[in-house]
Protein backbone atom coordinates (compact mmCIF):
# COMPACT_ATOMS: atom_id res chain seq x y z
CA UNK A 1 0.00 0.00 0.00
CA UNK A 2 1.31 3.44 -0.91
CA UNK A 3 2.22 6.05 1.71
CA UNK A 4 -0.49 8.33 0.43
CA UNK A 5 -3.18 5.66 0.61
CA UNK A 6 -2.17 4.58 4.12
CA UNK A 7 -2.32 8.18 5.36
CA UNK A 8 -5.74 8.58 3.79
CA UNK A 9 -6.91 5.54 5.76
CA UNK A 10 -5.42 7.02 8.94
CA UNK A 11 -7.36 10.25 8.40
CA UNK A 12 -10.55 8.41 7.54
CA UNK A 13 -10.36 6.32 10.71
CA UNK A 14 -9.84 9.33 12.98
CA UNK A 15 -12.50 11.37 11.17
CA UNK A 16 -14.95 8.50 11.72
CA UNK A 17 -14.05 8.37 15.42
CA UNK A 18 -12.43 4.96 14.94
CA UNK A 19 -9.53 6.14 17.08
CA UNK A 20 -8.04 2.75 17.89
CA UNK A 21 -7.98 1.81 14.22
CA UNK A 22 -6.49 5.22 13.34
CA UNK A 23 -3.78 4.78 15.96
CA UNK A 24 -2.85 1.31 14.72
CA UNK A 25 -2.71 2.54 11.13
CA UNK A 26 -0.61 5.55 12.13
CA UNK A 27 1.81 3.31 14.02
CA UNK A 28 2.00 1.10 10.94
CA UNK A 29 2.73 4.13 8.78
CA UNK A 30 5.50 5.37 11.09
CA UNK A 31 7.07 1.91 11.24
CA UNK A 32 7.73 2.22 7.51
CA UNK A 33 8.19 6.03 7.30
CA UNK A 34 9.97 6.94 10.53
CA UNK A 35 11.43 10.17 9.10
CA UNK A 36 8.06 11.75 8.37
CA UNK A 37 8.36 14.29 11.18
CA UNK A 38 4.87 15.75 10.97
CA UNK A 39 3.28 12.32 11.33
CA UNK A 40 5.77 11.40 14.05
CA UNK A 41 4.72 14.50 15.96
CA UNK A 42 1.06 13.62 15.40
CA UNK A 43 1.73 10.15 16.80
CA UNK A 44 3.57 11.59 19.81
CA UNK A 45 0.58 13.75 20.71
CA UNK A 46 -1.84 10.84 20.43
CA UNK A 47 0.38 8.45 22.39
CA UNK A 48 0.64 11.07 25.13
CA UNK A 49 -3.13 11.59 25.19
CA UNK A 50 -3.87 7.88 25.61
CA UNK A 51 -1.20 7.43 28.25
CA UNK A 52 1.32 5.36 26.28
CA UNK A 53 4.26 6.96 28.08
CA UNK A 54 7.14 5.06 26.50
CA UNK A 55 5.76 5.42 22.97
CA UNK A 56 5.07 9.13 23.41
CA UNK A 57 8.55 9.88 24.74
CA UNK A 58 10.23 7.94 21.96
CA UNK A 59 8.11 9.70 19.34
CA UNK A 60 8.91 13.20 20.64
CA UNK A 61 12.63 12.42 20.70
CA UNK A 62 12.45 10.87 17.23
CA UNK A 63 10.88 14.10 15.94
CA UNK A 64 13.86 16.08 17.15
CA UNK A 65 16.32 13.49 15.89
CA UNK A 66 15.00 13.93 12.35
CA UNK A 67 14.36 17.68 12.55
CA UNK A 68 16.58 19.40 15.10
CA UNK A 69 14.74 22.71 14.62
CA UNK A 70 11.18 21.48 15.20
CA UNK A 71 10.31 23.89 18.00
CA UNK A 72 6.95 22.36 18.92
CA UNK A 73 8.61 18.99 19.59
CA UNK A 74 10.91 20.62 22.18
CA UNK A 75 8.01 22.43 23.82
CA UNK A 76 5.46 19.61 23.83
CA UNK A 77 8.08 16.96 24.49
CA UNK A 78 9.56 18.96 27.36
CA UNK A 79 6.16 19.37 28.98
CA UNK A 80 5.45 15.65 28.52
CA UNK A 81 8.68 14.66 30.30
CA UNK A 82 8.07 17.22 33.04
CA UNK A 83 4.64 15.73 33.72
CA UNK A 84 6.00 12.20 34.06
CA UNK A 85 8.69 13.35 36.49
CA UNK A 86 11.74 13.37 34.18
CA UNK A 87 12.60 16.97 35.00
CA UNK A 88 16.22 16.96 33.80
CA UNK A 89 15.18 15.75 30.37
CA UNK A 90 12.34 18.28 30.32
CA UNK A 91 14.70 21.14 31.22
CA UNK A 92 17.14 20.05 28.52
CA UNK A 93 14.39 20.06 25.89
CA UNK A 94 12.97 23.39 27.02
CA UNK A 95 16.42 24.97 27.03
CA UNK A 96 17.56 23.54 23.69
CA UNK A 97 14.30 24.64 22.11
CA UNK A 98 14.63 28.10 23.58
CA UNK A 99 18.09 28.35 22.02
CA UNK A 100 16.50 27.74 18.63
CA UNK A 101 13.76 30.30 19.21
CA UNK A 102 13.53 32.39 22.40
CA UNK A 103 9.79 32.70 21.84
CA UNK A 104 9.35 29.19 23.24
CA UNK A 105 9.13 30.55 26.79
CA UNK A 106 7.04 33.56 25.71
CA UNK A 107 4.28 31.81 23.78
CA UNK A 108 2.08 31.82 26.86
CA UNK A 109 1.69 35.58 26.39
CA UNK A 110 0.21 35.18 22.90
CA UNK A 111 -3.56 34.86 23.15
CA UNK A 112 -3.79 33.87 19.49
CA UNK A 113 -2.11 30.54 20.22
CA UNK A 114 -3.94 27.45 21.46
CA UNK A 115 -4.60 27.03 25.16
CA UNK A 116 -2.47 23.87 25.23
CA UNK A 117 0.52 25.60 23.65
CA UNK A 118 0.25 28.50 26.07
CA UNK A 119 0.05 26.15 29.07
CA UNK A 120 3.16 24.28 27.96
CA UNK A 121 5.06 27.50 27.28
CA UNK A 122 4.13 28.78 30.75
CA UNK A 123 5.49 25.58 32.29
CA UNK A 124 8.68 25.85 30.23
CA UNK A 125 9.20 29.44 31.32
CA UNK A 126 8.57 28.67 34.98
CA UNK A 127 10.70 25.51 35.03
CA UNK A 128 13.73 27.11 33.37
CA UNK A 129 13.62 30.22 35.56
CA UNK A 130 13.39 28.13 38.71
CA UNK A 131 16.21 25.86 37.57
CA UNK A 132 18.68 28.61 36.63
CA UNK A 133 17.93 30.66 39.76
CA UNK A 134 18.55 27.59 41.92
CA UNK A 135 21.73 26.80 39.98
CA UNK A 136 23.07 30.29 40.68
CA UNK A 137 22.33 30.12 44.40
CA UNK A 138 23.92 26.68 44.74
CA UNK A 139 27.10 27.79 42.97
CA UNK A 140 27.47 30.89 45.15
CA UNK A 141 26.83 28.87 48.30
CA UNK A 142 29.50 26.35 47.29
CA UNK A 143 32.10 29.14 47.12
CA UNK A 144 30.89 30.88 50.28
CA UNK A 145 30.20 34.01 48.27
CA UNK A 146 28.86 37.25 49.69
CA UNK A 147 25.20 38.13 50.10
CA UNK A 148 25.29 40.59 47.25
CA UNK A 149 26.56 37.93 44.84
CA UNK A 150 23.88 35.56 46.09
CA UNK A 151 21.43 38.38 45.31
CA UNK A 152 22.81 38.77 41.78
CA UNK A 153 20.41 38.14 38.94
CA UNK A 154 20.48 36.50 35.55
CA UNK A 155 17.77 38.79 34.09
CA UNK A 156 16.72 36.54 31.22
CA UNK A 157 16.07 33.57 33.50
CA UNK A 158 15.43 35.01 36.96
CA UNK A 159 12.33 33.59 38.65
CA UNK A 160 11.07 36.98 39.80
CA UNK A 161 10.58 40.36 38.17
CA UNK A 162 13.88 42.19 37.70
CA UNK A 163 14.09 45.68 39.14
CA UNK A 164 17.08 47.72 38.00
CA UNK A 165 18.13 50.13 40.74
CA UNK A 166 20.05 52.73 38.70
CA UNK A 167 18.61 54.83 35.88
CA UNK A 168 20.21 54.08 32.54
CA UNK A 169 21.72 50.79 33.68
CA UNK A 170 20.17 47.59 32.36
CA UNK A 171 22.56 44.65 31.81
CA UNK A 172 20.73 41.84 30.06
CA UNK A 173 22.86 38.85 31.06
CA UNK A 174 24.10 39.23 34.67
CA UNK A 175 23.28 41.95 37.19
CA UNK A 176 24.54 42.64 40.71
CA UNK A 177 22.04 45.18 42.13
CA UNK A 178 24.17 46.15 45.13
CA UNK A 179 27.34 46.90 43.16
CA UNK A 180 28.59 50.49 43.02
CA UNK A 181 27.18 51.94 39.80
CA UNK A 182 28.58 54.80 37.73
CA UNK A 183 28.94 55.16 33.96
CA UNK A 184 32.54 56.40 33.80
CA UNK A 185 35.43 55.42 36.07
CA UNK A 186 38.29 57.90 36.06
CA UNK A 187 41.57 56.41 34.88
CA UNK A 188 43.60 58.09 37.65
CA UNK A 189 41.91 55.70 40.10
CA UNK A 190 43.78 52.75 38.54
CA UNK A 191 47.56 52.47 38.96
CA UNK A 192 48.03 50.40 35.80
CA UNK A 193 46.59 53.16 33.58
CA UNK A 194 49.78 55.17 33.94
CA UNK A 195 51.84 52.15 32.82
CA UNK A 196 49.57 51.65 29.82
CA UNK A 197 49.71 55.26 28.73
CA UNK A 198 53.47 55.50 29.26
CA UNK A 199 53.90 52.37 27.11
CA UNK A 200 51.74 53.75 24.31
CA UNK A 201 54.64 54.35 21.90
CA UNK A 202 55.81 50.74 22.19
CA UNK A 203 52.29 49.52 21.66
CA UNK A 204 51.67 51.69 18.60
CA UNK A 205 55.01 50.73 17.05
CA UNK A 206 53.81 47.13 17.03
CA UNK A 207 50.30 48.04 15.99
CA UNK A 208 51.49 49.78 12.79
CA UNK A 209 52.74 46.38 11.62
CA UNK A 210 49.37 44.80 12.48
CA UNK A 211 47.13 47.41 10.90
CA UNK A 212 46.80 45.58 7.59
CA UNK A 213 45.75 42.43 9.46
CA UNK A 214 42.54 44.08 10.63
CA UNK A 215 41.18 43.97 7.09
CA UNK A 216 42.74 40.59 6.33
CA UNK A 217 42.00 38.66 9.53
CA UNK A 218 39.54 40.84 11.38
CA UNK A 219 35.96 39.65 11.76
CA UNK A 220 32.67 41.52 12.06
CA UNK A 221 32.19 42.39 15.72
CA UNK A 222 28.51 41.46 15.33
CA UNK A 223 27.86 38.23 13.47
CA UNK A 224 24.78 37.54 11.40
CA UNK A 225 22.82 36.15 14.36
CA UNK A 226 22.57 39.59 16.01
CA UNK A 227 19.01 40.81 15.46
CA UNK A 228 18.55 44.24 17.01
CA UNK A 229 16.93 47.16 15.26
CA UNK A 230 19.34 49.96 14.37
CA UNK A 231 22.40 47.73 13.93
CA UNK A 232 21.71 46.64 10.35
CA UNK A 233 24.79 48.39 8.91
CA UNK A 234 27.07 46.64 11.42
CA UNK A 235 25.73 43.08 11.57
CA UNK A 236 27.95 40.71 9.62
CA UNK A 237 29.85 43.73 8.32
CA UNK A 238 33.40 44.99 8.65
CA UNK A 239 32.03 48.45 9.27
CA UNK A 240 32.74 47.39 12.86
CA UNK A 241 35.66 44.99 12.83
CA UNK A 242 37.42 43.12 15.63
CA UNK A 243 40.96 41.78 15.42
CA UNK A 244 40.94 39.48 18.41
CA UNK A 245 43.97 38.97 20.63
CA UNK A 246 41.83 37.01 23.12
CA UNK A 247 38.25 35.96 22.41
CA UNK A 248 36.12 34.20 25.06
CA UNK A 249 39.30 33.28 26.93
CA UNK A 250 41.04 31.79 23.86
CA UNK A 251 44.33 33.32 22.73
CA UNK A 252 44.99 34.18 19.10
CA UNK A 253 48.30 32.35 18.85
CA UNK A 254 48.90 33.56 15.31
CA UNK A 255 48.76 37.17 16.46
CA UNK A 256 50.45 37.21 19.88
CA UNK A 257 53.98 36.41 18.56
CA UNK A 258 53.74 39.54 16.39
CA UNK A 259 53.20 41.79 19.38
CA UNK A 260 55.59 40.79 22.22
CA UNK A 261 55.77 44.27 23.76
CA UNK A 262 51.98 44.61 23.80
CA UNK A 263 51.65 41.12 25.31
CA UNK A 264 54.08 42.09 28.08
CA UNK A 265 52.12 45.28 28.78
CA UNK A 266 48.86 43.32 28.98
CA UNK A 267 50.46 40.85 31.39
CA UNK A 268 50.90 43.72 33.85
CA UNK A 269 47.25 44.80 33.71
CA UNK A 270 44.64 43.11 35.95
CA UNK A 271 42.50 41.92 33.02
CA UNK A 272 39.17 40.22 33.52
CA UNK A 273 40.05 36.54 33.25
CA UNK A 274 38.24 33.22 33.09
CA UNK A 275 40.22 30.09 33.98
CA UNK A 276 43.29 32.28 34.21
CA UNK A 277 42.99 33.50 30.59
CA UNK A 278 42.06 37.05 29.55
CA UNK A 279 38.43 36.91 28.47
CA UNK A 280 38.61 39.50 25.71
CA UNK A 281 41.27 41.78 24.23
CA UNK A 282 40.90 43.10 20.70
CA UNK A 283 41.53 45.95 18.30
CA UNK A 284 38.23 47.53 17.31
CA UNK A 285 37.95 49.36 13.99
CA UNK A 286 34.93 51.56 13.41
CA UNK A 287 34.80 52.74 9.83
CA UNK A 288 34.21 56.30 8.70
CA UNK A 289 30.67 57.56 9.18
CA UNK A 290 29.55 54.65 11.36
CA UNK A 291 27.36 54.89 14.44
CA UNK A 292 27.05 52.19 17.10
CA UNK A 293 23.52 52.86 18.30
CA UNK A 294 22.66 53.23 22.01
CA UNK A 295 22.55 49.84 23.69
CA UNK A 296 23.18 48.08 27.01
CA UNK A 297 26.03 45.67 27.69
CA UNK A 298 25.70 42.23 29.20
CA UNK A 299 26.85 42.62 32.79
CA UNK A 300 27.98 45.07 35.45
CA UNK A 301 30.60 42.82 37.07
CA UNK A 302 33.28 43.98 34.63
CA UNK A 303 34.30 47.32 33.13
CA UNK A 304 35.29 48.07 29.54
CA UNK A 305 38.57 49.83 28.73
CA UNK A 306 39.28 51.80 25.55
CA UNK A 307 42.83 52.73 24.56
CA UNK A 308 42.45 54.93 21.45
CA UNK A 309 45.12 54.32 18.81
CA UNK A 310 43.85 55.93 15.60
CA UNK A 311 41.57 58.83 16.44
CA UNK A 312 39.99 60.96 13.69
CA UNK A 313 38.42 64.25 14.70
CA UNK A 314 34.90 64.38 16.04
CA UNK A 315 34.57 60.81 17.31
CA UNK A 316 33.15 60.23 20.76
CA UNK A 317 31.68 57.78 23.22
CA UNK A 318 28.54 58.48 25.25
CA UNK A 319 27.82 56.49 28.42
CA UNK A 320 24.50 57.37 30.06
CA UNK A 321 24.65 61.18 29.85
CA UNK A 322 28.43 61.45 29.91
CA UNK A 323 30.29 62.21 26.69
CA UNK A 324 33.97 61.39 26.22
CA UNK A 325 35.94 62.16 23.07
CA UNK A 326 38.61 59.63 22.17
CA UNK A 327 42.10 61.02 22.62
CA UNK A 328 45.07 59.16 21.26
CA UNK A 329 46.79 57.20 24.03
CA UNK A 330 44.35 58.30 26.77
CA UNK A 331 42.48 55.53 28.57
CA UNK A 332 38.69 55.58 28.97
CA UNK A 333 37.13 53.17 31.47
CA UNK A 334 33.36 52.73 31.52
CA UNK A 335 30.60 50.43 32.67
CA UNK A 336 28.93 49.20 29.50
CA UNK A 337 25.88 47.93 31.40
CA UNK A 338 24.81 51.57 31.18
CA UNK A 339 23.26 52.65 27.91
CA UNK A 340 26.07 53.73 25.60
CA UNK A 341 26.86 54.55 22.00
CA UNK A 342 29.88 55.34 19.83
CA UNK A 343 30.03 57.63 16.79
CA UNK A 344 32.72 58.14 14.17
CA UNK A 345 31.38 61.03 12.05
CA UNK A 346 34.71 61.56 10.27
CA UNK A 347 35.91 60.36 6.88
CA UNK A 348 38.61 58.18 8.48
CA UNK A 349 38.58 54.89 10.37
CA UNK A 350 38.85 54.84 14.15
CA UNK A 351 40.83 52.13 15.98
CA UNK A 352 40.88 51.48 19.73
CA UNK A 353 42.23 48.61 21.77
CA UNK A 354 39.46 47.20 23.98
CA UNK A 355 39.70 44.91 27.00
CA UNK A 356 37.80 44.18 30.20
CA UNK A 357 38.73 44.43 33.86
CA UNK A 358 36.92 43.37 37.00
CA UNK A 359 34.69 45.97 38.62
CA UNK A 360 36.93 47.45 41.34
CA UNK A 361 34.22 47.15 43.99
CA UNK A 362 34.42 43.32 43.90
CA UNK A 363 36.56 41.32 46.32
CA UNK A 364 38.60 38.31 45.21
CA UNK A 365 36.07 36.04 46.94
CA UNK A 366 33.21 37.69 45.10
CA UNK A 367 35.04 37.33 41.80
CA UNK A 368 35.36 33.60 42.47
CA UNK A 369 31.67 33.33 43.23
CA UNK A 370 30.73 35.10 40.01
CA UNK A 371 32.96 32.79 37.98
CA UNK A 372 31.45 29.80 39.79
CA UNK A 373 27.97 30.94 38.78
CA UNK A 374 29.02 31.33 35.16
CA UNK A 375 30.78 27.98 35.23
CA UNK A 376 27.80 26.18 36.76
CA UNK A 377 25.54 27.51 34.03
CA UNK A 378 28.03 26.70 31.30
CA UNK A 379 28.54 23.15 32.55
CA UNK A 380 24.82 22.51 32.71
CA UNK A 381 24.28 23.86 29.21
CA UNK A 382 27.06 21.63 27.90
CA UNK A 383 25.53 18.60 29.65
CA UNK A 384 22.07 18.99 28.07
CA UNK A 385 22.92 16.87 25.05
CA UNK A 386 23.30 13.75 27.20
CA UNK A 387 19.52 13.53 26.97
CA UNK A 388 19.69 13.77 23.18
CA UNK A 389 23.09 12.19 22.38
CA UNK A 390 22.60 12.59 18.64
CA UNK A 391 22.20 16.37 18.94
CA UNK A 392 25.67 17.77 18.19
CA UNK A 393 24.84 21.31 17.21
CA UNK A 394 21.71 23.45 17.14
ABEGO torsion letter per residue (X at the ends): XBAAAAAAAAAAAAAAGBAAAAAAAAAAAAAABAABAAAAAAAAAAAAAAGBAAAAAAAAAAAAAABAABAAAAAAAAAAAAAAGBAAAAAAAAAAAAAABAAAAAAAABAABBAAAAAAAAAAAAAAAAAAAAAAAAAAAAAGBBAAAAABBBAAABABBBBBABBGBBBAABBBAABBBBABBBAAABAAAAAAAAAAAAAAAAAAAAAAAAAAABBBABBAABBBBGAAAABGBAABBBBBABBGGBBBAAAAAABAAAAAAAAABBBBBBGGBBABBBBBBBBBGBBBBBBBBABAABBBBBBBABBBBGBBBBBEABBBBBBBGBBBBBBAABBBBBBBABABBBBBBBBBBBBAABBAAAAAAAAAAAAAAAAAAAAAAAABAABABX
